[in-house]
Amino acid sequence: VQPNNYSTFYDDQRQNWSIMFESEKAAVDFSKQVCIAKCNSSPVLDSVLCQDLLLGEGQGVEGGDSVEVAYTGWLFQNNGLGQVFDSNVNKEKLLRLKLGSGKVIKGWEEGMMGMKKGGRRYLIIPPAWAYGAQGVSGRVPPDSTVVFEVEVRRVKLAKECSGSDGLSVSSRDSPAPSPVPSSDGFSAD
């Protein structure tokens, strides 16, 4: 996903392509379908699939940073989106969380790394990274793959960078999600 309704990708020969869409909505919808197609074409989903829908601005978030997010969660059923099981989009309160604190499912901790303020991302999360064999009573059946659309509305960085002109490029600014420490590295607040 690029600004101004563009998406770019590489083909099998590493040739770079760009597609311009008529609207932001068309670009976002295309990106969601690409992520679903990636999920449906992988023999086993053993990690979180992330697809940026909007890039956002500023510094990418890391473990220890606090974010406030709007989100919607769906069950992944019949190779696509099933029913919504959770959302705070039309509610007054945003979800506030500190990345790396272990307060949310592991797939969120993994999938939100590198997001920026104003960014939206699509996450397809396998059961082991979501609610596992127990599920969520009455809402998420056991061993369910789930899909979240997450939008970062506010960011509070754990360590504000001093002397930065905001123009420097670091590994945190790359569009690809950076690798995250293994789950046993997470500790409770």
URJOPE-V729952 format. One record per residue. N is the residue number from 1. RES is the residue in one small letter. PHI is phi in degrees with one decimal (none if undefined). Layout:
# URJOPE-V729952
<<N;RES;PHI> <N;RES;PHI>>
This chain:
# URJOPE-V729952
<<1;v;none> <2;q;-127.5> <3;p;-61.5> <4;n;61.6> <5;n;65.3> <6;y;-102.4> <7;s;-127.7> <8;t;-124.8> <9;f;-156.4> <10;y;-106.6> <11;d;-93.2> <12;d;-63.2> <13;q;-93.6> <14;r;64.5> <15;q;-79.0> <16;n;-89.5> <17;w;-125.4> <18;s;-129.5> <19;i;-123.5> <20;m;-106.4> <21;f;-102.3> <22;e;-67.0> <23;s;-145.7> <24;e;-60.7> <25;k;-60.9> <26;a;-63.4> <27;a;-64.6> <28;v;-65.2> <29;d;-61.6> <30;f;-60.7> <31;s;-62.2> <32;k;-62.6> <33;q;-66.3> <34;v;-61.7> <35;c;-64.6> <36;i;-62.8> <37;a;-63.5> <38;k;-59.4> <39;c;-63.4> <40;n;-69.5> <41;s;-96.9> <42;s;-89.8> <43;p;-58.2> <44;v;-137.2> <45;l;-87.9> <46;d;-116.8> <47;s;-150.3> <48;v;-77.8> <49;l;-93.0> <50;c;-118.4> <51;q;-139.0> <52;d;-68.0> <53;l;-106.4> <54;l;-136.7> <55;l;-80.2> <56;g;78.5> <57;e;-135.0> <58;g;92.7> <59;q;-83.5> <60;g;-71.4> <61;v;-80.8> <62;e;-128.7> <63;g;-55.6> <64;g;97.7> <65;d;-77.9> <66;s;-104.9> <67;v;-133.8> <68;e;-117.9> <69;v;-128.6> <70;a;-106.1> <71;y;-150.1> <72;t;-136.7> <73;g;-119.5> <74;w;-119.3> <75;l;-78.4> <76;f;-93.4> <77;q;-134.0> <78;n;50.5> <79;n;62.9> <80;g;-162.2> <81;l;-72.4> <82;g;-98.6> <83;q;-79.9> <84;v;-71.3> <85;f;-112.4> <86;d;-164.1> <87;s;-163.4> <88;n;-123.3> <89;v;-60.9> <90;n;-98.8> <91;k;-105.7> <92;e;-65.1> <93;k;-96.1> <94;l;-83.4> <95;l;-83.2> <96;r;-105.3> <97;l;-149.2> <98;k;-105.5> <99;l;-65.5> <100;g;93.9> <101;s;-87.5> <102;g;76.4> <103;k;-84.6> <104;v;-124.4> <105;i;-59.5> <106;k;-57.5> <107;g;-63.4> <108;w;-71.1> <109;e;-55.7> <110;e;-69.5> <111;g;-73.4> <112;m;-91.8> <113;m;-58.4> <114;g;87.8> <115;m;-67.0> <116;k;-120.0> <117;k;-56.0> <118;g;86.3> <119;g;-77.7> <120;r;-125.2> <121;r;-140.5> <122;y;-102.8> <123;l;-122.9> <124;i;-110.5> <125;i;-119.0> <126;p;-70.2> <127;p;-51.7> <128;a;-63.2> <129;w;-99.4> <130;a;-115.2> <131;y;-102.5> <132;g;61.4> <133;a;-70.7> <134;q;-84.2> <135;g;64.2> <136;v;-129.3> <137;s;-49.2> <138;g;78.0> <139;r;-127.7> <140;v;-122.6> <141;p;-61.2> <142;p;-55.4> <143;d;55.3> <144;s;-95.8> <145;t;-82.4> <146;v;-124.5> <147;v;-123.3> <148;f;-124.9> <149;e;-107.3> <150;v;-120.4> <151;e;-123.0> <152;v;-86.0> <153;r;-95.1> <154;r;-137.8> <155;v;-133.7> <156;k;-127.9> <157;l;-73.0> <158;a;-63.4> <159;k;-129.7> <160;e;-63.6> <161;c;-74.2> <162;s;-94.4> <163;g;72.6> <164;s;-85.9> <165;d;-89.2> <166;g;80.1> <167;l;-104.6> <168;s;-68.6> <169;v;-104.8> <170;s;-127.2> <171;s;-62.8> <172;r;-72.1> <173;d;-90.6> <174;s;-71.6> <175;p;-68.7> <176;a;-77.5> <177;p;-64.9> <178;s;-82.1> <179;p;-62.3> <180;v;-116.2> <181;p;-57.1> <182;s;-62.9> <183;s;-58.9> <184;d;-72.6> <185;g;-82.1> <186;f;-77.6> <187;s;-129.3> <188;a;-75.6> <189;d;-60.7>>
